[in-house]
Amino acid sequence: MKNIKVIAFDADDTLWVNEPYFREAEEKFSNLLEDYLPHHSVQKELFKTEIDNLGLYGYGVKSFMLSMVETIATITDNKADIKLVNKALDIGRELLNKPVIMLDGVEDVLKSLNGSYKLVMATKGDLLDQERKLIKSGLEKHFHHIEIMSDKKVSDYAKLLKHLDCKPEHFLMIGNSVKSDVMPVLELGGHAIHVAYHTTWAYEKVDIKIDNPKFFEAETIQHVVTFLES
């Protein structure tokens, strides 16, 4: 950790609340279709549609909205009242207007690290939505660079490191997803700290034990500072 020069932070559920909003939206969507299928079946079909569409639409609220519309068509065999579609779009618009609630300790950690390291926000999702949340959060001033990625694969991180002119051994990624924030970075030879969040999207869950000296688990984001000082 002594060689770290660049620290990148994931955004959703690392800096601010995100997944609980989607869980709430999924429940509202299930209510719309409860005359057709039980809630758990609606959510299973929606999740399948989301995953099938990732290659086309990517991540974020707009992709979620399109998947809701497609799921309505699938479940109702294309016979749904257009009002159902409008209500689903309303659920998506509500998601886009949710307040940005920062997680405990985030700003204090950024303030304490700023000046000693080059700080980067590296997140995936919809460009406009992530920019909106960043501006509303007031955290933009702490970051040297903002990277909103279409995905978080090894190739995406390699491009980021090239842009930052940073060697993998000088790079640390901090985030709540082992799949997106940890595994690709370790594969590149960088460092990663996993800060677990109480709610995680099913797609981001992996059942794997990581044995790597460049990997650390932190109970809270405040513990990141302790790792860096040790």
Backbone torsions as a table, in degrees:
resi	resn	phi	psi	omega
1	MET	NA	-13.9	-178.1
2	LYS	-69.1	-21.8	-176.2
3	ASN	-92.9	2.1	-176.5
4	ILE	-67.1	129.9	176.8
5	LYS	-119.0	-31.6	-178.6
6	VAL	-122.3	128.7	176.7
7	ILE	-118.2	122.7	178.7
8	ALA	-108.3	138.9	179.0
9	PHE	-114.9	132.1	166.2
10	ASP	-66.0	164.3	-178.3
11	ALA	-106.7	-66.4	-175.5
12	ASP	-63.0	121.9	178.5
13	ASP	66.6	12.2	168.6
14	THR	-116.6	-46.6	176.1
15	LEU	-98.1	-37.8	-177.1
16	TRP	-144.3	164.8	-178.2
17	VAL	-68.5	134.8	178.1
18	ASN	-143.2	-60.1	-172.2
19	GLU	-59.5	-37.8	177.2
20	PRO	-57.1	-32.4	177.0
21	TYR	-64.9	-40.0	179.7
22	PHE	-69.2	-37.7	177.7
23	ARG	-61.8	-41.1	177.3
24	GLU	-63.3	-42.0	179.4
25	ALA	-65.2	-40.4	178.6
26	GLU	-61.6	-38.2	178.9
27	GLU	-66.4	-42.2	177.5
28	LYS	-63.8	-39.1	178.8
29	PHE	-65.3	-40.8	178.0
30	SER	-61.3	-37.2	178.1
31	ASN	-61.5	-34.4	-179.6
32	LEU	-63.4	-31.9	-172.0
33	LEU	-111.8	17.0	-176.2
34	GLU	-67.0	-16.4	175.5
35	ASP	-76.6	-12.7	-178.1
36	TYR	-105.3	-43.4	-176.7
37	LEU	-146.4	156.3	172.7
38	PRO	-61.7	158.0	-176.9
39	HIS	-53.7	-47.5	-175.4
40	HIS	-64.5	-30.7	178.7
41	SER	-73.4	-37.5	176.5
42	VAL	-63.3	-45.5	-178.1
43	GLN	-67.0	-34.5	176.7
44	LYS	-65.1	-42.1	179.4
45	GLU	-68.0	-39.4	177.5
46	LEU	-63.1	-45.0	-179.8
47	PHE	-61.6	-44.0	178.2
48	LYS	-59.3	-42.5	179.8
49	THR	-65.9	-42.1	177.9
50	GLU	-58.2	-47.1	-177.5
51	ILE	-65.7	-41.5	178.3
52	ASP	-61.7	-29.2	-175.1
53	ASN	-93.2	-4.8	-175.6
54	LEU	-57.3	-40.2	-179.2
55	GLY	-66.2	-24.7	-179.7
56	LEU	-92.5	-46.1	-171.0
57	TYR	-106.8	-15.5	-177.3
58	GLY	75.2	-153.1	-174.6
59	TYR	-108.6	162.0	173.6
60	GLY	115.0	-179.5	-172.9
61	VAL	-65.8	-41.4	-177.6
62	LYS	-64.7	-39.0	174.7
63	SER	-62.6	-41.2	177.9
64	PHE	-61.1	-41.1	179.6
65	MET	-63.7	-45.5	179.0
66	LEU	-63.0	-37.5	179.2
67	SER	-69.3	-33.3	175.6
68	MET	-63.6	-44.6	179.9
69	VAL	-61.7	-44.4	179.9
70	GLU	-64.7	-37.9	179.2
71	THR	-65.5	-38.4	175.8
72	ILE	-59.2	-45.6	180.0
73	ALA	-62.2	-41.5	-178.7
74	THR	-66.2	-49.9	-175.2
75	ILE	-67.2	-35.5	-177.3
76	THR	-95.0	5.7	-178.3
77	ASP	55.6	42.2	177.4
78	ASN	64.0	23.8	-178.0
79	LYS	-113.0	9.5	-176.2
80	ALA	-67.2	145.8	171.8
81	ASP	-65.6	139.7	-179.9
82	ILE	-59.1	-21.1	178.5
83	LYS	-63.9	-32.1	176.9
84	LEU	-63.7	-42.4	178.4
85	VAL	-63.3	-43.3	179.3
86	ASN	-62.8	-37.6	178.8
87	LYS	-68.1	-36.2	176.8
88	ALA	-65.3	-40.8	177.6
89	LEU	-64.4	-34.9	176.4
90	ASP	-63.2	-37.7	177.1
91	ILE	-61.4	-41.7	178.9
92	GLY	-66.4	-42.4	178.5
93	ARG	-63.0	-37.3	177.5
94	GLU	-63.3	-39.1	176.3
95	LEU	-60.6	-41.4	-178.1
96	LEU	-68.1	-17.3	-178.1
97	ASN	-110.3	13.4	178.8
98	LYS	-66.1	148.1	177.3
99	PRO	-67.1	151.5	176.9
100	VAL	-93.6	110.7	-177.8
101	ILE	-109.4	113.3	-179.4
102	MET	-73.0	146.5	177.5
103	LEU	-78.6	155.4	-175.5
104	ASP	-56.8	132.0	172.2
105	GLY	84.2	-6.0	-174.1
106	VAL	-59.6	-53.4	-175.9
107	GLU	-65.6	-36.4	178.2
108	ASP	-62.5	-40.9	179.6
109	VAL	-65.7	-44.2	179.7
110	LEU	-62.6	-41.7	178.7
111	LYS	-62.7	-40.7	-176.4
112	SER	-71.3	-28.4	-178.1
113	LEU	-90.7	-24.6	-177.2
114	ASN	-63.7	130.7	-178.1
115	GLY	104.3	-34.0	178.0
116	SER	-92.8	-24.5	-179.3
117	TYR	-137.9	158.2	170.8
118	LYS	-84.1	118.1	-176.1
119	LEU	-98.9	137.7	-177.0
120	VAL	-131.5	141.4	167.5
121	MET	-100.7	119.3	-178.1
122	ALA	-125.0	104.5	-176.8
123	THR	-136.3	164.2	175.8
124	LYS	-114.8	163.9	-179.3
125	GLY	134.4	-167.7	-179.4
126	ASP	-75.2	129.7	-174.9
127	LEU	-55.8	-53.9	-176.2
128	LEU	-63.5	-40.8	-178.6
129	ASP	-67.2	-43.1	180.0
130	GLN	-68.1	-36.6	176.0
131	GLU	-64.8	-40.3	177.8
132	ARG	-59.3	-47.1	-178.2
133	LYS	-66.0	-39.0	179.3
134	LEU	-62.7	-45.7	179.9
135	ILE	-63.3	-45.2	179.8
136	LYS	-63.6	-32.0	-178.2
137	SER	-70.1	-27.9	-176.2
138	GLY	78.2	11.3	-175.8
139	LEU	-91.2	-7.8	-173.3
140	GLU	-55.2	-35.2	-176.0
141	LYS	-64.0	-17.6	-177.6
142	HIS	-85.6	-12.5	-171.8
143	PHE	-106.3	136.0	175.4
144	HIS	-73.9	-33.2	-175.9
145	HIS	-148.6	144.2	176.4
146	ILE	-115.5	124.8	178.9
147	GLU	-124.5	111.6	176.6
148	ILE	-105.0	108.1	-168.3
149	MET	-98.4	149.3	175.5
150	SER	-73.4	-26.3	175.9
151	ASP	-157.5	173.6	-179.9
152	LYS	-126.4	64.6	175.6
153	LYS	-99.8	173.2	-178.5
154	VAL	-54.7	-43.1	-178.5
155	SER	-63.7	-33.8	179.2
156	ASP	-68.5	-41.9	177.8
157	TYR	-68.7	-36.0	177.9
158	ALA	-61.0	-41.6	177.2
159	LYS	-63.8	-41.0	179.4
160	LEU	-62.7	-45.9	-179.3
161	LEU	-64.1	-37.3	177.5
162	LYS	-64.4	-42.3	179.2
163	HIS	-63.5	-37.5	-179.2
164	LEU	-83.0	-6.4	-175.7
165	ASP	54.3	49.9	-175.8
166	CYS	-124.7	130.4	175.4
167	LYS	-75.5	148.0	-178.7
168	PRO	-54.0	-37.8	-177.9
169	GLU	-69.3	-11.9	178.0
170	HIS	-102.1	6.5	-172.8
171	PHE	-112.4	136.1	175.7
172	LEU	-126.7	128.3	176.2
173	MET	-109.8	134.6	-179.9
174	ILE	-122.1	126.5	179.7
175	GLY	-169.0	173.8	-175.8
176	ASN	-94.4	-6.6	-177.9
177	SER	-110.2	117.9	176.0
178	VAL	-63.8	-39.2	-177.0
179	LYS	-65.7	-42.7	-173.6
180	SER	-99.2	-31.3	-172.2
181	ASP	-103.8	-14.8	-174.0
182	VAL	-114.3	-61.1	-170.7
183	MET	-58.8	-45.0	179.6
184	PRO	-65.2	-36.0	-178.7
185	VAL	-68.8	-43.0	177.6
186	LEU	-62.9	-37.8	179.1
187	GLU	-62.2	-32.3	178.5
188	LEU	-77.4	-17.4	-177.1
189	GLY	103.1	10.1	178.4
190	GLY	-90.2	-176.9	178.2
191	HIS	-104.0	153.3	179.2
192	ALA	-147.7	140.4	174.2
193	ILE	-121.1	124.5	178.3
194	HIS	-95.1	121.0	175.6
195	VAL	-111.7	101.0	-174.1
196	ALA	-64.4	145.4	175.0
197	TYR	-118.5	150.3	-171.6
198	HIS	-68.0	-19.4	179.6
199	THR	-128.4	126.7	-178.6
200	THR	-132.1	135.2	176.9
201	TRP	-60.2	137.0	-176.1
202	ALA	-54.0	-35.8	-178.2
203	TYR	-64.1	-25.7	-176.4
204	GLU	-90.5	-4.7	-176.6
205	LYS	-82.9	135.0	175.1
206	VAL	-134.7	143.6	178.7
207	ASP	-107.0	85.4	-175.7
208	ILE	-148.4	141.8	176.4
209	LYS	-99.3	124.2	-176.6
210	ILE	-99.5	122.6	177.4
211	ASP	-116.8	91.2	-176.4
212	ASN	-149.1	127.7	-177.9
213	PRO	-64.0	-13.8	179.4
214	LYS	-97.0	8.7	-179.3
215	PHE	-111.8	136.8	179.9
216	PHE	-136.6	148.8	174.3
217	GLU	-108.1	130.9	178.1
218	ALA	-121.1	134.5	179.6
219	GLU	-68.5	-38.1	178.5
220	THR	-140.2	165.4	-179.5
221	ILE	-65.9	-24.6	178.4
222	GLN	-64.2	-28.7	-178.7
223	HIS	-70.5	-15.0	177.8
224	VAL	-58.2	-42.1	-179.6
225	VAL	-60.9	-39.3	179.2
226	THR	-63.0	-43.2	177.6
227	PHE	-59.5	-42.9	-176.1
228	LEU	-70.4	-27.2	-178.8
229	GLU	-86.9	-15.8	-176.1
230	SER	-80.3	NA	NA
